[in-house]
Amino acid sequence: MAAVTQLAMIIISVILIILIMLQVKGNALGSLLGGDAGGGIARTRRGLEKTIFRITVFLCIAFMGVSLFSVVAVQ
């Protein structure tokens, strides 16, 4: 069981790293393609950015859950 939880934590953490790297502060995903990020103007997330943000939050919660489960399972 410990091996399964460790593998799940590794997979979730790698995906989290990738998703967080896509969320560059101050720049939108459009800037990856050469677009302007709005020059520092605050705006709401839309479309793909909103989806990536929600997936990131879900994976953070899942990572905490798997971590707590692995601690409880060892005892």
PyMOL commands that set and color helices and strands:
alter all, ss='L'
color gray80, all
select helices_A, chain A and resi 2-22+29-33+48-74
alter helices_A, ss='H'
color red, helices_A
deselect
rebuild
show_as cartoon
